[in-house]
Amino acid sequence: MPVQVITALEAEQWQRLGAPVFVRGQLRSYARLLKVDIEDLLQQAGIAPVEPPRLVSHAHTPRLRRFVENMGRRAVYVVITAVLAVPAWFAFQGKLADTPPNTVALDVVPAGLGTQSPAGSAAVVEREQAPAVVERAPYIASMAPVARQTPAAPVAGLVLNFSGDSWVEVAAPDGSTLEKGLVPAGETRSYKAGQVGRVKLGNAAAVQVQQASGNVDLAPYKRGNVARFTVSSDGFVAPVSY
């Protein structure tokens, strides 16, 4: 034991030793060292007894206060929802109420409304005089040409569409590597006819393969979730020969 502690104990200078719990501990240690029983003397030493600290609960909330807080939170949620939803609803209703006008290109005249001018550069619409006139929405002339659907061009070569991350390994007919690595979802890889000789797809379920004849069913070329196939010179898929 330190000399200053023994000096303070013998002089009964308890304040130098700190809290009562430390004073009692030091006295008992010194008594064991001297083989003296001092339990009776501790009661007469004037040392404050050791009392455990009182635990005060700060987490308890009265039922009324808890009810008021819950109602306040719900009111805030209702106000926020109203502030966000009501303007959006009015805007949506306004868009539904605004009916777009009918438009017609200058190079096309709707049937029954008139005739096209010989020059073809402008349309002169004349309404026929009839006893009964059918009310129709006015047509607005538009300079935009009429959209004509064109057939989609056939897929040339091989196309890989990735809906999920997939490890790929694409080799040329001579065995050289065209691409090898992880391709993220949303990517597309296109290869010309005769450019690809062999393909390995790690996550085959997330890859759509297209060729000139359409989509390729990878089921015959899969083992687990890995597909392996070769591509002929004319762009058709064939199984890998092991």
C-alpha positions as CSV (number, residue, x, y, z in Angstrom):
1,M,0.0,0.0,0.0
2,P,1.3,3.5,-0.7
3,V,2.8,5.3,2.3
4,Q,0.5,8.4,1.9
5,V,-2.5,6.1,2.1
6,I,-1.3,4.5,5.4
7,T,-0.5,8.0,6.8
8,A,-4.1,9.2,5.9
9,L,-5.6,6.1,7.5
10,E,-3.6,6.4,10.7
11,A,-4.4,10.1,10.9
12,E,-8.1,9.5,10.1
13,Q,-8.0,11.9,7.3
14,W,-10.7,10.3,5.3
15,Q,-11.2,13.1,2.9
16,R,-7.8,12.5,1.4
17,L,-8.8,9.0,0.4
18,G,-11.9,9.9,-1.6
19,A,-15.4,8.4,-1.4
20,P,-16.4,6.4,1.6
21,V,-16.3,3.2,-0.4
22,F,-12.6,3.7,-1.0
23,V,-12.0,4.6,2.6
24,R,-13.6,1.4,3.9
25,G,-11.8,-0.7,1.4
26,Q,-8.4,0.7,2.3
27,L,-9.1,0.3,6.1
28,R,-10.1,-3.4,5.5
29,S,-7.0,-4.0,3.5
30,Y,-4.8,-2.4,6.1
31,A,-6.6,-4.4,8.8
32,R,-5.9,-7.7,6.9
33,L,-2.3,-6.7,6.6
34,L,-2.1,-6.1,10.4
35,K,-4.4,-9.1,11.1
36,V,-6.8,-6.9,13.1
37,D,-10.6,-7.1,13.1
38,I,-11.9,-3.5,12.7
39,E,-15.5,-4.1,11.8
40,D,-16.7,-2.7,15.1
41,L,-14.3,0.3,14.7
42,L,-15.7,1.1,11.3
43,Q,-19.1,1.9,12.9
44,Q,-17.4,4.4,15.2
45,A,-15.0,5.9,12.6
46,G,-17.6,8.4,11.3
47,I,-17.3,7.2,7.8
48,A,-20.5,7.6,5.8
49,P,-22.1,4.3,4.9
50,V,-21.9,3.0,1.4
51,E,-25.3,3.4,-0.3
52,P,-26.1,2.3,-3.8
53,P,-27.1,5.1,-6.1
54,R,-30.8,5.6,-6.6
55,L,-31.9,4.7,-10.1
56,V,-34.4,7.2,-11.6
57,S,-36.3,6.1,-14.6
58,H,-36.3,8.7,-17.3
59,A,-37.9,6.6,-20.0
60,H,-41.3,6.3,-18.4
61,T,-43.9,8.4,-20.2
62,P,-47.4,9.0,-18.8
63,R,-50.2,7.5,-20.7
64,L,-51.9,10.8,-21.5
65,R,-48.6,12.3,-22.8
66,R,-48.0,9.2,-24.9
67,F,-51.5,9.5,-26.4
68,V,-51.0,13.2,-27.2
69,E,-47.6,12.5,-28.8
70,N,-49.0,9.8,-31.0
71,M,-51.9,12.0,-32.1
72,G,-49.5,14.8,-32.9
73,R,-47.4,12.5,-35.1
74,R,-50.4,11.3,-37.0
75,A,-51.6,14.9,-37.5
76,V,-48.2,15.7,-39.0
77,Y,-48.4,12.8,-41.3
78,V,-51.9,13.8,-42.5
79,V,-50.8,17.4,-43.1
80,I,-47.7,16.3,-45.1
81,T,-49.8,13.9,-47.2
82,A,-52.4,16.6,-47.9
83,V,-49.7,19.1,-48.9
84,L,-48.1,16.6,-51.3
85,A,-51.2,14.8,-52.7
86,V,-53.7,17.6,-53.2
87,P,-51.7,19.7,-55.7
88,A,-50.7,16.5,-57.6
89,W,-54.4,15.5,-57.8
90,F,-55.5,18.9,-59.1
91,A,-52.7,18.9,-61.7
92,F,-53.7,15.4,-62.8
93,Q,-57.3,16.4,-63.1
94,G,-56.3,19.5,-65.1
95,K,-54.4,17.4,-67.6
96,L,-57.4,15.1,-68.0
97,A,-59.7,18.1,-68.6
98,D,-57.4,19.5,-71.4
99,T,-58.4,17.5,-74.5
100,P,-55.7,17.9,-77.2
101,P,-57.0,19.3,-80.5
102,N,-57.3,17.1,-83.6
103,T,-54.4,17.6,-86.0
104,V,-54.0,16.6,-89.6
105,A,-50.9,16.9,-91.8
106,L,-51.1,19.2,-94.8
107,D,-50.5,16.4,-97.2
108,V,-53.5,14.4,-96.0
109,V,-57.1,15.5,-96.1
110,P,-59.6,13.6,-93.9
111,A,-62.4,11.9,-95.9
112,G,-65.6,13.9,-96.2
113,L,-64.0,17.3,-95.3
114,G,-62.9,18.4,-98.7
115,T,-60.4,17.9,-101.6
116,Q,-56.7,18.3,-101.9
117,S,-55.3,21.0,-104.2
118,P,-53.6,19.8,-107.4
119,A,-50.3,21.4,-106.4
120,G,-50.1,19.1,-103.3
121,S,-48.1,21.8,-101.3
122,A,-51.2,23.0,-99.3
123,A,-54.6,21.6,-98.5
124,V,-57.7,23.6,-99.2
125,V,-60.6,22.3,-97.2
126,E,-64.1,23.2,-98.3
127,R,-67.1,22.1,-96.3
128,E,-69.9,20.8,-98.4
129,Q,-73.2,22.6,-98.0
130,A,-75.8,20.3,-96.6
131,P,-79.2,20.7,-94.9
132,A,-77.9,18.9,-91.8
133,V,-74.4,19.8,-90.6
134,V,-72.7,17.4,-88.2
135,E,-70.7,19.2,-85.5
136,R,-67.1,18.0,-85.5
137,A,-64.0,19.1,-83.5
138,P,-61.9,21.6,-85.6
139,Y,-58.8,20.2,-87.3
140,I,-55.6,22.1,-86.9
141,A,-53.1,21.9,-89.8
142,S,-49.8,20.4,-88.9
143,M,-46.5,20.6,-90.8
144,A,-45.4,17.2,-89.3
145,P,-45.7,14.4,-91.9
146,V,-47.8,11.4,-91.2
147,A,-45.7,8.7,-89.4
148,R,-45.4,5.6,-91.4
149,Q,-44.3,2.4,-89.7
150,T,-41.3,0.8,-91.2
151,P,-40.5,-2.9,-90.5
152,A,-37.7,-3.5,-88.1
153,A,-34.4,-4.5,-89.7
154,P,-33.5,-8.1,-89.1
155,V,-30.7,-8.8,-86.5
156,A,-27.4,-9.3,-88.3
157,G,-24.9,-11.5,-86.6
158,L,-25.4,-12.0,-82.8
159,V,-26.9,-9.7,-80.1
160,L,-26.7,-10.2,-76.3
161,N,-29.1,-8.3,-74.1
162,F,-28.3,-8.3,-70.4
163,S,-31.1,-8.0,-67.9
164,G,-28.8,-8.8,-65.0
165,D,-25.0,-8.9,-64.3
166,S,-23.4,-11.8,-66.2
167,W,-19.9,-13.1,-66.7
168,V,-19.2,-13.5,-70.4
169,E,-16.4,-14.9,-72.5
170,V,-16.7,-14.3,-76.3
171,A,-14.1,-15.8,-78.7
172,A,-13.5,-15.3,-82.4
173,P,-13.5,-18.2,-84.8
174,D,-9.7,-18.3,-84.7
175,G,-9.8,-18.6,-80.8
176,S,-8.8,-15.0,-80.0
177,T,-10.7,-13.3,-77.2
178,L,-13.2,-10.6,-78.2
179,E,-14.6,-9.9,-74.7
180,K,-14.1,-11.4,-71.3
181,G,-15.4,-10.1,-68.0
182,L,-18.5,-9.0,-66.1
183,V,-21.1,-7.2,-68.1
184,P,-23.6,-5.1,-65.9
185,A,-27.3,-5.3,-66.3
186,G,-28.9,-3.1,-69.0
187,E,-25.9,-3.5,-71.4
188,T,-26.1,-4.8,-75.0
189,R,-23.4,-6.4,-77.0
190,S,-23.6,-6.8,-80.8
191,Y,-21.4,-8.8,-83.1
192,K,-21.3,-9.0,-86.9
193,A,-21.9,-12.2,-88.8
194,G,-18.8,-14.3,-88.8
195,Q,-17.2,-12.3,-86.0
196,V,-18.0,-14.7,-83.1
197,G,-17.0,-18.4,-82.9
198,R,-17.7,-19.4,-79.3
199,V,-19.7,-17.8,-76.4
200,K,-19.8,-18.6,-72.7
201,L,-22.5,-16.9,-70.4
202,G,-22.1,-17.2,-66.7
203,N,-25.6,-16.0,-65.6
204,A,-27.5,-17.3,-68.6
205,A,-30.9,-16.7,-67.2
206,A,-30.3,-13.0,-67.3
207,V,-29.1,-12.9,-70.9
208,Q,-31.3,-12.8,-74.1
209,V,-29.5,-14.0,-77.2
210,Q,-30.8,-12.9,-80.7
211,Q,-29.7,-13.9,-84.1
212,A,-31.1,-13.5,-87.6
213,S,-33.9,-16.0,-87.0
214,G,-35.0,-14.4,-83.7
215,N,-34.5,-15.2,-80.0
216,V,-32.4,-18.2,-79.1
217,D,-33.6,-20.7,-76.6
218,L,-30.5,-21.3,-74.3
219,A,-32.0,-24.3,-72.6
220,P,-30.2,-26.9,-74.8
221,Y,-26.9,-25.2,-74.2
222,K,-27.1,-24.7,-70.4
223,R,-25.6,-26.6,-67.6
224,G,-26.9,-25.2,-64.4
225,N,-26.9,-21.5,-65.1
226,V,-24.0,-21.5,-67.5
227,A,-24.6,-21.6,-71.2
228,R,-22.0,-22.5,-73.8
229,F,-22.5,-22.5,-77.6
230,T,-20.7,-21.9,-80.8
231,V,-21.7,-19.7,-83.7
232,S,-21.4,-20.9,-87.3
233,S,-20.1,-18.8,-90.1
234,D,-23.7,-18.0,-91.3
235,G,-24.6,-16.7,-87.8
236,F,-26.5,-19.7,-86.3
237,V,-26.1,-21.1,-82.8
238,A,-24.9,-24.7,-82.3
239,P,-24.0,-26.7,-79.2
240,V,-20.4,-26.9,-78.1
241,S,-18.7,-30.2,-78.9
242,Y,-16.8,-31.5,-75.8
